Amino acid sequence: MLEAKNLTKKYGSHTALNNLNLTIKEGEIFALLGQNGAGKTTTINLFLGFIEPTAGSASINGISVAEHPQEIKKYLAYIPETVMLYPNLTGLENLKYFSSLAGFDYSETELGELLNTAGLQSQAFDQRLAGYSKGMRQKVGIAIAVAKKAKVLLLDEPTSGLDPKASNEFSEILKRLSAQGTAILMATHDIFRAKEVATRIGIMKEGNLESVINAIDISANELEALYLKTI
Ligand SMILES: Nc1ncnc2c1ncn2[C@@H]1O[C@H](COP(=O)(O)OP(=O)(O)OP(=O)(O)O)[C@@H](O)[C@H]1O
């Protein structure tokens, strides 16, 4: 579970995130929409402990990120817009390395199963990352998250630059993870994807979470209209 309580980040006199109150429960996918500079990445970075809040708190499974930055790493996985892995290692080797850092020692068969579950084609397992497409790298990122048994997944524009098929596959994997109880927070510019994959959608403007909608209650067209009205 992710929880923000009065979470605020200021840079000098500029408020990047203003008094965010938000709870994302197990099995929920929360999509954050908003223009460039609205505060989406700031929110994710506060949950990751990359930056310190000016006020308020971010917690993961009830543990304060600012007070226990190392402990919360056990529970979460992060997939940035561009997954940074070792280009000279294969997909399998990257997965082995990153899961071992998290304390898991998987067999070759288990590593293959994890990559398979994340949707990577088996002929790519032993190819170097340098030759992977963005979609393939995202899949290794997902496999690492699953290997770590992450309870919380943070994603920053994960589908930007993915072709529609890769983006669709990615959404299906997220839905599967949420069905298994993972709490997911995803910043995105893709209104259609947000409607399709999320359980709830938040629209941010100038550091404020202006509206929160249940995805089931709104069509993609209505969401787009609300987004344009809000920003
Ligand atoms: N290190 C920093 N120093 C000063 N201002 C910053 C810093 N990081 C972010 N900001 C400001 O905070 C605000 C929120 O930025 P943030 O990156 O969270 O937006 P975003 O919604 O993720 O935008 P994008 O869609 O472009 O990724 C912006 O006005 C940005 O300029």
The ligand as an SDF file (V2000), in Angstrom:
LIG
                    3D

 31 33  0  0  0  0  0  0  0  0999 V2000
   15.3070   19.6760   -9.0340 N   0  0  0  0  0  0  0  0  0  0  0  0
   14.3950   20.6140   -9.2900 C   0  0  0  0  0  0  0  0  0  0  0  0
   14.6510   21.9220   -9.0540 N   0  0  0  0  0  0  0  0  0  0  0  0
   13.7240   22.8660   -9.2810 C   0  0  0  0  0  0  0  0  0  0  0  0
   12.4920   22.6270   -9.7560 N   0  0  0  0  0  0  0  0  0  0  0  0
   12.1710   21.3620  -10.0310 C   0  0  0  0  0  0  0  0  0  0  0  0
   13.1010   20.2760   -9.8110 C   0  0  0  0  0  0  0  0  0  0  0  0
   12.4880   19.1080  -10.1600 N   0  0  0  0  0  0  0  0  0  0  0  0
   11.2370   19.4440  -10.5880 C   0  0  0  0  0  0  0  0  0  0  0  0
   11.0480   20.7950  -10.5110 N   0  0  0  0  0  0  0  0  0  0  0  0
    9.8240   21.5140  -10.8730 C   0  0  0  0  0  0  0  0  0  0  0  0
    8.7280   20.9000  -10.2240 O   0  0  0  0  0  0  0  0  0  0  0  0
    7.5790   20.9240  -11.0620 C   0  0  0  0  0  0  0  0  0  0  0  0
    7.0200   19.5280  -11.1930 C   0  0  0  0  0  0  0  0  0  0  0  0
    7.8900   18.7480  -12.0050 O   0  0  0  0  0  0  0  0  0  0  0  0
    7.6400   17.2030  -12.3270 P   0  0  0  0  0  0  0  0  0  0  0  0
    8.8890   16.6930  -12.9670 O   0  0  0  0  0  0  0  0  0  0  0  0
    7.1470   16.5220  -11.1250 O   0  0  0  0  0  0  0  0  0  0  0  0
    6.4790   17.2890  -13.4130 O   0  0  0  0  0  0  0  0  0  0  0  0
    5.8120   16.1170  -14.2780 P   0  0  0  0  0  0  0  0  0  0  0  0
    4.3410   16.2080  -14.0590 O   0  0  0  0  0  0  0  0  0  0  0  0
    6.4600   14.8270  -13.9940 O   0  0  0  0  0  0  0  0  0  0  0  0
    6.1610   16.5830  -15.7550 O   0  0  0  0  0  0  0  0  0  0  0  0
    6.5580   15.7060  -17.0570 P   0  0  0  0  0  0  0  0  0  0  0  0
    5.2650   15.2720  -17.6440 O   0  0  0  0  0  0  0  0  0  0  0  0
    7.2570   16.7110  -17.9180 O   0  0  0  0  0  0  0  0  0  0  0  0
    7.4490   14.5880  -16.6350 O   0  0  0  0  0  0  0  0  0  0  0  0
    8.0000   21.5570  -12.3740 C   0  0  0  0  0  0  0  0  0  0  0  0
    7.6210   22.9140  -12.3530 O   0  0  0  0  0  0  0  0  0  0  0  0
    9.5030   21.4120  -12.3550 C   0  0  0  0  0  0  0  0  0  0  0  0
   10.1110   22.4340  -13.0860 O   0  0  0  0  0  0  0  0  0  0  0  0
  1  2  1  0
  2  3  1  0
  2  7  2  0
  3  4  2  0
  4  5  1  0
  5  6  2  0
  6  7  1  0
  6 10  1  0
  7  8  1  0
  8  9  2  0
  9 10  1  0
 10 11  1  0
 11 12  1  0
 11 30  1  0
 12 13  1  0
 13 14  1  0
 13 28  1  0
 14 15  1  0
 15 16  1  0
 16 17  2  0
 16 18  1  0
 16 19  1  0
 19 20  1  0
 20 21  2  0
 20 22  1  0
 20 23  1  0
 23 24  1  0
 24 25  2  0
 24 26  1  0
 24 27  1  0
 28 29  1  0
 28 30  1  0
 30 31  1  0
M  END
$$$$
